[in-house]
Amino acid sequence: MFCRMLTSDNSVHSCQYPVDPAVPVIQTVADEHDCNCQSPNIARPVQLHVAWRRPDHIHGQLQAYRVSLYNRTGGEPFYQENVTSGLQQENLTAVVTSSHLQPAYNYSVTISAINTFYHGNESNPYVVRTSDGCPDAPTVTWMADSECGVNWTGPTETRGRLTGYNVTYTDTPLHNPGESEPRVSHNTFSVDQHQWSKSLDDLPANSRVRVTVRAVTCAAGDKGKEFTCEVSRVEPPPPPVLPTGLPPKPSATSFPVVLPKVSERNGLIRCCQIIVITMNKDESLADLETRVGEPDVMLTEDAPADGKTQPYVALSLSKEKYKSTKEVRIGDGGPCGHKWCCERSELADPSLAKNPGNVKLRSGVTYTAAVRCYVDSGARRRKRNTERLFTTSGYIEPVITETEQPAAVPVAPIVGGSVAALIVVIVLVTVGIICHRKRNTKDDQNLTGLQIGLKAITKDEPSDKVKESADNPTCTALDEDGATYETTIYSSADLVTVDDVVDFLRATDEGLGQYAAVFRKNRVDGVGALSLTGDMLAELVPEVGPRAKLQKALQELKGDPESTEISKPVHSDWEIPRSSLTLGKVLGKGQFGEVRLGELRKRGVTQTVAVKTLKEFAEDRDKEDLKGELDILVTVGRHDNIISLVGACTVEGPLVLVVEYAPNGCLKDWLKDNRPEELNQTDIPSSGIQLPMDQLIMFGIDIANGMSHLAAMQCVHRDLAARNVLLGKNLTAKISDFGLSRDIYEESEYVTSTKSQLPVRWLAYESLFYHVYTTQSDVWSFGILLWEIMTMGKKPYGQTTGKELMKLLPTGYRLEKPAVCPQDVYDVMTICWETLPENRPTFPQLRATLDRIIQDHTAYASLMK
């Protein structure tokens, strides 16, 4: 608007009145989070992401934009915020946070511009609905006429669309609850299901079971009233695992046995027997099992004839004495010990067995032994052979007692002193040669290897052959030593007897051999194994990961794998419409699958994701592998330190997995890219190298936090290494999912076998030598990963080959302290590399230790400034 103004000298000048700025144009408004609840029941503050375009005309100098929030019903704005940054930009964004914003609620948003003189008009309102939040707790009551069950009704406030309910039941031992970590199981129910119940026979023995129920929207909300069930039933304890390490040296009439730890998880132990068996000349443990039976079968009615008459109870110890004793000596001539245990026999005719007692052994004879422990049933008497309430360790490696040397025979005086002296010299020299040869033979026989109750893997000597990595821009491949591990391929026709099932479990290279004793104890034959229901399998194999692998293996045996191209969603809560997914460039390729960058459009918001698909020529087995991976990811759920599942496409086409995208790539590459040049030198200087120590320790804390979640979900990773850790926003470390890690991101770190590849340099002692994988095996790998972090991505063990490593580890050899590494961090590494798994810390303990270290380090660094 213009005007004319008359001045004092009668001249005319133009002037301009102030004018309102034009109206900005809102482009999008969306909730900053897909879900305003972090499971379980941790509410996120609701934040709105607002994007708008600068108005065409400002009519003056722009001072600010005003963002106004209205309730959907109208009225005055309940929140206003002035934005003063980025005013010269054409497109602007802001994140608006207000305590008045609620999840699952409709709001109107307007934008107005403010110039030097006026506050302009508001834009047209943009209506947005915030994401769902944490629902209130359901109302939970005890289910009448049930052994262990609850009913529930929906929450008062859902804060979004209710998708179902999660029932969690956690069991701890009735006695000594601190002896083992709680076991957590989950069941998922739809919105129209309102009850859960279990028979006490279906719950773990000797347990106190706590049952909780949570309602679920996009995440689980608050839990309802907790109910407790007690299971007084007892069962045989898990088989004791014999200690690793070289066996103690025997004498001519005795040998020592290091006692394995025994769990009282399934009931209190009453006593333990040490059973001794004399082996035939040149007899192997496999031959012995054929002659006397497997350890759990000997001295029972199921044993072969020799298994009933040859083994004998040398020693028996009460529970208290067993726990306080680390080592016993077999053959010291002492009494048997605990009376009840000494006389205890599982034979219908106990007189068939040898008399108990710790009698002296014969010299130069081969022996083995096993430990059998009985659980206290709580009954004064019970019939024999009606219930088996004992468990037996594996046989120890054969031990050969020393050969006694004959006593010296005095030489009588002979006429002619010189002749007598010559004869004595000849005799002594001859005896010395014989003794020397016998000692050499004895020493060779005493190299019996490790005392272990688990079947060792059949393996060829590791070669130095390098397997090339798949082309993968996300994580650069390293060369690794290869070693072949052979397995037997079965069909369903091969599974007939209980022994067939046990052999099948032991032959797989998925770590299922540890469950062979459980299957034998429950007399699961071929027909039974192929007919197991999900509940039955969960009882036999409680851990989620191994159970999924066994289901896949049994499905393959049936020759009838389920198709992944199905008509109903596998997990309806995670189903994503294919039309909402757009694929981009390839991030990485494996032998049968590939990962692409993707965009997921959901509720008007575009999210960057990683998409895993199978190649066209993938077989049914590969599809089943991918489906098993989906099942595990659903079970694991979302966590800040895990590459979590976003969703999946399971209908109307091939199976597609959609997971969280990590924009900062692989931890291994980040370490290498940020490694100081000095660390590449042969002689690394002891001082002067600056590393981002706080960030490095924080990586360890993030990973320990994620692994704590996996351990709580009873999932074993089996391949924890820097190549399988991805970096999200703000360099947050996230453990990548198991199948994705092994198929896509790196193939050269594994020892090849018929079905799997093993990362030799990261494997725990028991995994490398006995194919046993547990959470404590992951702890060993975590120590190697910490070493990778502190060396900024160097290769563990350097140029040492896999063949050399398998010889060095049993001698106590471990990785050396990195040149630039705090001593307390290296101490954490070394305790992770304890030979016995039970001596290693848990992941929650590791997380707490690293938290303390980073606090101490930060405080020290601030003092040095």
VEXSELUM-338941 format. One record per residue (C-alpha): x, y, z. Coordinates in steps of 0.05 Angstrom, whole numbers, plus 5000, padded with zeros to 4 digits. Each point is the difference from the previous one (the first is absolute). Layout:
REM residues N
XYZ
...
END
This chain:
REM residues 865
500050005000
502950674979
498650735020
502350724984
502650465055
500650774997
506250265035
501350695031
503150264936
493749804962
503749424965
496449324991
503349335021
497749284992
499049565062
498149275013
495349745054
501849335035
496649394969
498649305029
504749444977
497049464955
497749335028
505249435003
498149334969
500249385044
502949404963
499649435052
498849895073
501449325030
501749685065
507549965011
499349275025
496549404970
498349805071
499650445061
501449425046
506549645013
498249295020
498549855054
496150605025
505150564990
496450604971
503550444949
498550744999
495450144941
503650444947
497250274935
504650104940
497450614960
502450194930
497850644963
502050464943
501950735006
494450474979
500750354932
499850715030
502650225068
498850764992
505650185046
505249635040
497949305024
500749955076
497149315015
495049454983
494749815052
497849275005
493249935034
496949355025
492449925008
495749445026
495949684945
493750315029
502650704987
500350595048
506350375021
506949704988
502549605060
507350094979
503950504958
507450024982
504150524962
505249744951
505750494988
505349574968
500949874925
495550594981
503550104933
498949294977
494749834949
497849355035
499949975076
498849465052
499050005075
498749475053
494750235049
499649705070
494650145050
497949655064
492850104977
501049554939
497149315011
500949364959
494549754953
496650684997
498050484943
502950705000
499950604952
506450384984
500750704969
505950434980
500350764996
505550494982
502050615040
503550604968
502650645032
493150305007
494649464996
498349295019
497249704936
494049554990
500349265019
500549474947
494449514988
500049485057
503649354988
496849425036
504649465028
499049395044
505649835049
502749295003
497549495051
502849995070
500449545061
493449705021
497849955072
500549345037
494549494988
495949755059
502749305016
496649485045
501649285019
496549474957
495849565044
500749244993
506850064966
506849765024
503350644975
495850494960
497550724996
494350394968
500350734980
495950574972
502450574957
503450635027
496050625019
504250444953
502949674938
503650624970
499349724931
497649394963
500549385043
503549444962
500249455052
502849785067
506749735022
500349485056
506849925031
501549445049
506750005036
502449405039
505349985054
502149405043
495849885062
506549885038
506350424991
496850494951
506550364990
503549384972
497650114929
497250584960
492450044994
497249684937
495050434963
494649744953
495050394959
493149874970
496450484953
492450054998
495250384954
495450555025
494149535007
503849495044
499750125075
502849395036
506549605008
501049355037
505249455007
500149335034
505349945053
502749414960
501350484942
504050495043
507349925020
501349555059
501850275069
497950704980
496550615025
496550294939
497950734997
494750184949
498950704973
495450274946
501150644959
495650324947
503450174934
498950574951
506450154961
503749765062
498449675066
497150435055
499549945075
499349315031
493949785040
499949665067
505349455005
498149295020
504649455023
499749244991
504549505035
502249354967
502549515052
501449444949
507349814995
503749734940
507149764986
504950584999
503550194935
506049544987
506350265034
505050264949
507049755015
505550525008
504650144942
507549965004
505249445002
498249445049
504049975065
505849515000
498449295026
504249565046
500849254995
493849855042
495750634996
498250624960
496750665017
493350254973
498150734999
492650035019
495350384952
494950505025
492949745007
493950444992
494349965050
495350354951
495249414996
500349815074
504649945059
505749504991
500249445051
506849694984
504849834943
503649364980
506749944965
499349374957
506349664974
500649544939
506149584980
501350054926
502649454955
506750074965
499650484940
492650135014
497450704982
494450365036
495449864941
501549265007
498850055074
493150314989
498349404957
502449515053
497350315064
495250534974
500050765001
501350325068
492650105017
498549284981
505449615037
497949665066
492750024977
495449484971
501050304931
507549875002
503449434961
502449405041
506950305014
496750665019
496549665058
506049625026
506350394983
499150725026
500450105076
498850585048
506850205026
497950615040
493650335023
499550705028
494350375034
497850644966
503650435052
506549614994
499649994924
499350754996
505950125046
504649504964
503650184936
503849364988
499649275023
505049434992
497549354971
503549385028
502650275066
497349405037
495150415043
492649875014
494550134949
496950575041
492650215001
496249365020
493650114961
503750194937
505049435005
494449495003
495650344949
499149604936
495350054941
500449254987
494149555016
505249525029
505350445034
504449395014
502050004926
504250625010
506949995033
500550175073
501050755012
506550265029
506050414982
504649404990
507150084975
500949964925
504649554959
506250304970
500650094925
492549944989
495350484965
494050295039
494650504990
494750295046
493550395001
496350405053
492749825015
495850465044
493249865031
494750525013
496249995066
492949804983
497450205069
497249305011
502849525052
499349414953
498449894928
499749404954
506249874959
499850114925
493250365002
503150694994
507050204982
502350545046
507450014984
504650274947
506949794977
505950384971
503849754940
505849525007
506750345016
505649894951
503449335012
505449995054
505749495001
503049875068
507549995005
503749354990
503549775064
507549894993
502749335026
503950045065
507549974994
502949305010
506649995038
505749674962
503649475040
507550045007
503449624944
506949744999
504150494961
498250725019
501150284931
495349504967
494650145053
500650754990
499449924925
493749585007
496950525047
501550564950
496949604942
493749855041
499150735022
501050274930
495049494972
494850165053
501050744989
498749924925
493749605013
497550505051
501450584953
496149664944
494249845046
499750715026
499950274930
494349544982
496350195063
500850744988
497249924930
494049635027
498850545053
499050544947
492549875005
497650694984
494450375034
495249735053
493350164969
493249685003
497750294933
501449684933
505750374964
498950224929
503049564945
504850464966
505650014950
506250415014
498350734985
503250224935
502350684980
495250034941
496550674995
492750034982
498350624961
494850475028
493650204965
500250704971
497750435057
501050755003
497250045071
505649615034
506749864968
502149275002
506149725035
503749364981
499049425048
502649295008
495349454977
498849335033
495049484976
495049705049
496249404971
493049805018
495449434980
494050154957
493649645023
493249864971
493849835041
501149274984
506550035040
496450205064
497249375032
502749875070
501850465058
507449894982
498550264929
497150645029
506050095046
504849894943
496150504957
500550545054
507449885010
501550004926
496950684985
504650594999
494850455033
502349855072
494249535013
504249435028
499350295071
492749804999
501349264983
499649785073
493250345009
497249644939
502849345024
497250105070
493150124971
500749414952
498650414938
500649524941
499550164926
492450024997
499750425063
505250504974
496250114935
493450075038
502250505053
495250585012
502550705015
498649935075
503749335002
506050294964
500150605046
500549535060
505849624970
503750614971
498250625041
504650494964
496650354941
505850004951
501949265003
492649815001
498850384935
505949664968
497749315022
493050134972
503250194934
504349375000
494149555016
495950344946
505549854950
500049275020
492649954985
501550264931
494050465007
502450705016
494350505005
499850504943
501850725017
495050244948
493849915043
493150295000
499850225073
505150455036
505149625041
500050555052
494050454988
502450545048
506450094959
496949944930
501750574952
496250134934
504749904941
497250644969
502950415058
507149764987
504950294948
506749674986
506550374986
507349824990
503149345021
503650055067
502849305000
499449314969
500649305026
499749324967
492449965000
497650685021
501350744996
498750635042
497550644968
498950705024
492550135004
494750525017
493949825040
494050464996
495749955063
494750485025
502650554954
507249935026
505749714958
505049575038
506749764973
500849255010
504249404979
496349474961
502249274996
497649574943
501849334970
502749914930
495649684948
503849345001
499449915076
497749315021
494549825049
505349915055
502350724991
492850245006
499249615064
506550315026
497350704987
493349825033
503849745061
503950655002
493450385000
497549585058
506250155041
499750754985
492750025022
501949645065
505950475013
495650624989
502550714999
506050255037
504450624993
506349594993
497549484951
498450084926
492649885011
494649744955
495650534968
495349514966
499349484945
496349854936
497749285005
493849974954
498850074926
507249884981
506949795025
501950125073
503250685013
503250235066
500250745016
504850205055
502750645030
505250374957
506650205031
502450644964
507149985028
501649314973
504249465032
503950075065
505949634968
500650504943
499150605048
505849755043
504549904939
498250674970
501650375066
506349615017
506050465012
505849864953
504649855059
496049385016
501949704933
507450015018
503849385022
502850355062
494150385028
502150595045
497949925073
497450715005
497650574957
494449634964
493250305013
493949554992
492750205011
500149575063
493150225026
496949814933
503649334998
497849815070
492950244982
500049514942
501449445051
494450255046
495050014943
501849304977
499849725071
493150325008
497449684936
502949325018
496850055069
493350054964
501649404956
502249595060
493550185036
496249764939
504149355001
503150144932
507249814986
503250444946
505949524984
503550534957
501350625041
505450414964
501350714977
497749824929
493149835029
499150655037
496950584962
499950735020
493650405003
498850735014
505050325047
504549394990
495549565043
502549294994
494749504978
501049244995
497749764933
495249424994
502949314997
498149744931
501350674968
506950025031
502149324976
496950034931
501450714979
505350395036
506149555001
501549304976
507549965006
500349985076
497049305003
502949294997
496049654946
496049375011
494649634964
494550435029
503150585037
506150455007
503550115067
503750655020
506149665030
503550615029
493850205039
497849315024
500049825074
504249435024
494149525007
497150224933
506649894963
501549325029
493249715019
494950384958
496350265061
496750694994
497150365060
499250725023
506749925036
503049814932
497650684976
503650325060
506749724974
498450304931
498450665035
507150015028
502849914930
495550564975
502650465055
507049844976
497950194929
497350665026
506250185040
504649844940
495550404954
497949414958
506249564997
499549264985
500049575064
506249555006
503350344940
503149514952
498949405046
496249474960
493949625025
504249375004
505150345045
494650335042
496849325017
506749785028
501450645038
493450115037
500349365043
506950245025
496850635030
502150464943
495650624993
500350664961
505050515027
498050685027
499350514944
505250565000
495050555015
495049685047
498450155073
502049435047
493049945029
497049904930
505149464986
498249675066
492849964974
502549654938
504149485037
494349805047
495749884938
505249504976
499749535061
500249284976
494149795044
493650354976
497350065071
506150425020
498450544948
495750615018
492850094975
498250564952
496550425053
506349955042
504350214940
495450594987
500550235073
507649934999
500950404936
495250545028
504650075060
506250024956
497350554955
498050425061
506949925030
503250164933
495750634990
501650255070
507549894990
499950344932
496550615030
505350055055
505649984948
497250594961
END
